[in-house]
Amino acid sequence: MKQCLKILLIFTGLIIYPQASIAQEEVNADTTNEIVQDAFQEHFYEALKQRGIENYDRAVQHLLKCKEISPEIRVVDFELAKNYTDLKEYQKAVSYLQPIVKKDPGNVWYLEALLNVYERQHDTDRAIELAEKLSDKRPYFKQNLVLLYARVGRYEEALKLIEELELLYGESYLLDSLRGHLNAVLKSQELAEVEPDDEMVSAPDDIDQALSEMRGLIKVNAYPELLSMSTQTLENYPSHPEVYYCKGVALNGLKKYKDAAEFLEIGLNYIIDDRKLQDNIYRQLVLAYKGMGNTKKESEYQNKLKG
């Protein structure tokens, strides 16, 4: 009898212990998953926090930890791309954006982020292709297309888009200024009232040489010559922001404040990652609006300088 009881206990144990072992493994797995999820959330929220204070390097470090924990989560790739863009590491940004755009081609946020990178890289062909797709989904992206078309000399298409934008959103000073500039380029006419004749100079074809000479003209306040050279240079480089700045300086110096403001504000639209040039244009806009007696706009650009 004792022998039978012993055998029964052993047999029962063989049944109970494996079940207990399996249950323990499940508990351990759940605990591990919770720890992993907690670690992911901790790194992700810390990345958002670091990005919020513009500490992009630290944000990237935390996001890469998230990537190690959960490699397939697209929002991590998206956040990595945004931080690499702000760090001006554009190729890395593209390497994270292109795969998630391929997986989710209808995601406007992903497409807009990729467009932003292409624009900063001055990869105009890809930027145009992407902006055209985006404008089909969100018409306000036609504003990007206007500037991109102007950059590559597609002026008539840019003018057509301006008309479409005005029908959708109403008239604006910016669109009106762009139209005036594009029409001037198409007709090869100067919008400014002053047309220097005897001081006419010839602008170099090379943009770097032209900019160097125009900077020299600014230093000696040679405004008629500067106006002539900047006008010629704009015909060859219609999307170069510093040329607009030079023309604005010349027009301000010649007391043509309205024309100066127009060209300076167009130039602002072509600036990408150049705070020094942006501030220089703001200073010239302060002078232009002061000359026109427009204290509201003068204060607006003065405040932007302080910011």
Secondary structure, DSSP 4 states (H G I P E B T S, - for coil): -HHHHHHHHHHHHHHHHHHHHHHHHHHHHHHHHHHHHHHHHHHHHHHHHHHHTT-HHHHHHHHHHHHHH-TT-HHHHHHHHHHHHHTT-HHHHHHHHHHHHHH-TT-HHHHHHHHHHHHHTT-HHHHHHHHHHHHHH-GGGHHHHHHHHHHTT-HHHHHHHHHHHHHHH---HHHHHHHHHHHHHHHT---SS---STT--PPPSSHHHHHHHHHHHHHTT-HHHHHHHHHHHHHH-TT-HHHHHHHHHHHHHTT-HHHHHHHHHHHHTT--S-HHHHHHHHHHHHHHHHHHT-HHHHHHHHHHHH-
